[in-house]
Amino acid sequence: MLICCCYRPPSSNAEYLNDICMMIQRVSDLNCDVFILADMNIDWFSHKCSLKKTISDTIVLSNLCQLINVPTRAGINQAGLSTSTCIDHIYTNCAEKCTNVCSEPVSLRDHNIVSLVLKTKVPKVGPKGIHKRMYKLFKEEDFVCDMARVQWDEVLSQTHAEMALEMFCELFSSICDKHAPVRKVTVRSSRAPWLDADLQQLMKERDKNKKAAITSGNSADWIVYRSLRNKVTKMNRQKKKQYYQTKFKQCSNNSKHLWSTINTLLGRCKGNEKSFIEVDGAFITKPSEIANYFNDYYKSKVSSIIDEMPSVNGQLSERIIKKQIMNNKDCQFTFESVRENEIEKLLTNIKCNKPCGIDNMDGRLLKIAAKAIVKPVCHIFNLCTDECLYPDLWKISKVIPLLKHAKEPLTGQNSRPISILPVLGKMMEGVVFKQIQNYFNANNIFSDAQHAYKEGFSTCTALTALTDDWLRQIDGKLLVGAVFLDFSAAFDIVDHVLLLKKLLNYGFNESAVRLISSYLANRKQCVAFNGSLSNIVTLNCGIPQGSCLGPLLYSIFVNDMSYALRKAQMTVYADDTTISVSSVSLNQVNDMLQQELMSISEWVVENKLKLNVLKTKCMLLGSNYSVRGNPELHISL
């Protein structure tokens, strides 16, 4: 759709009108719905005006039509006769889609406002259906008793992790289905939580009286309706206010719940509430087709970046790790067996409000059955480390596309993929995570620039270190130049071969590398949309998002990046990276940053990552005196 506005001054010559006519003809050739709102100062009602004939012929030749057929400028001459004219026009090529075309007077203006209503066909979609476990008749004691009676001998006698996991899931699911069966339920929009019986009754009375007033046309009936309408509005506001006052008191000590309440109050969109999407001008309403659209988009986005990557050997990072990070470090990492008390602790700490993965293993039921299932789960985890194998079932992620910007339509570009992994798989990741983290921290392998996954470090320490360093330089009468790096699809394009090579250089033994290799290889994903799943696709690169192990592996992958710098200070928290330099002159700051960015660019190419040029930003800091005149940095990537 194209909406244009144009204006022709009353005193303009014929050449000016010809230019407008040429513009109209060019616009009409476009393959879209066109609306031209024009203050032409040419009376459409005139039969003698040559200008009217010119514009009228142009409209006909362009297959457009003029919609305004009533006066848009009222007037009366001295004789008392009307001099009203139609000098404000709307030209369009889709008159059949327009309704309620009108010309309305506006105070203090001699021209009326012209307007129309555009009829659009929003596809009708059915109610959203999802599969969920029904807990209406669930009795925890009966469930625990049945779980305690399950014989896990077949699982415990297995020597292959895949088979043991398959048997465990079959036995566990059979008990779960008995006590909390999976059913397809229809999800309808929930009503306002403050809408109680009194308010509903008053709303019914209001609606009833409105119908009566419309039917009778009696002014007394309208007065009654308006009185009830005002009462409903007043009561609704009061109850909404009381509801949120209570909510804010309840969550005053919980920042997460507080912000959730604030976002709900402000109407900020969270989650996917769309029932259809528009692709290339066509509406897609089938949830399965929408799911496949998003799945194809996410995979093709990564593939397009990977295809542009040059082939590299990773020698730069290997040289940095061996000569600077691991020099004089005599350490080796191997995975250790996990004990039952660790597994029981992990099971009892499961968060029950998290959605299920592709295996439909409910975290709530796993937590309740913790004591009964600790032995088979521990056995499966230890088989994984013994075989150096990560089961395929745990490598399938269910992706939910969430809307990024609420004011824009839901598309692949305007969505954020949220990955949901099986609960048991995330527990296994937690075991692996803890052992790797302990190894890196115990041997001081993480770069000083990294503030994630180190004891005593956090986002707060990263910000404190950054601002303290800047303030120290500014107090020393220096200018500070900072660059905030952003990587395109950072997690999704990590090269597995380069990552595994780095793990070997960091002291991982062969069996540990094989387990991580199994964890990364042949991962799959599908997209869930309104109760439907897309086809499953295989991912050949990247680190799984939605996992606890993924960010740690990414941090290990970029751990040597700070050593590629010569003079700049780097601060990193997972994938958030900032580099900064300081000097007495703007030119020196600019040159130093440019040199350091060239070093970073070389490291990025060698590690098959990609800087997002549009989102990478720079900033100049200094005292009020040193930054007078708003000097700017001029840096290229």
Helices and strands as residue ranges (DSSP letters): E 2-7, H 14-28, E 34-39, H 50-61, E 65-66, E 88-92, G 95-97, E 98-104, E 113-118, E 128-133, H 140-148, H 153-157, H 161-179, E 182-187, H 197-216, H 219-250, H 255-265, E 277-279, E 282-284, H 287-307, H 315-320, I 321-325, H 340-348, H 363-368, H 370-387, G 392-395, E 396-403, E 415-420, H 423-442, H 459-475, E 479-485, G 491-493, H 496-505, H 510-520, E 523-529, E 532-533, E 537-539, H 549-557, G 561-564, E 569-573, E 576-583, H 586-606, E 617-621
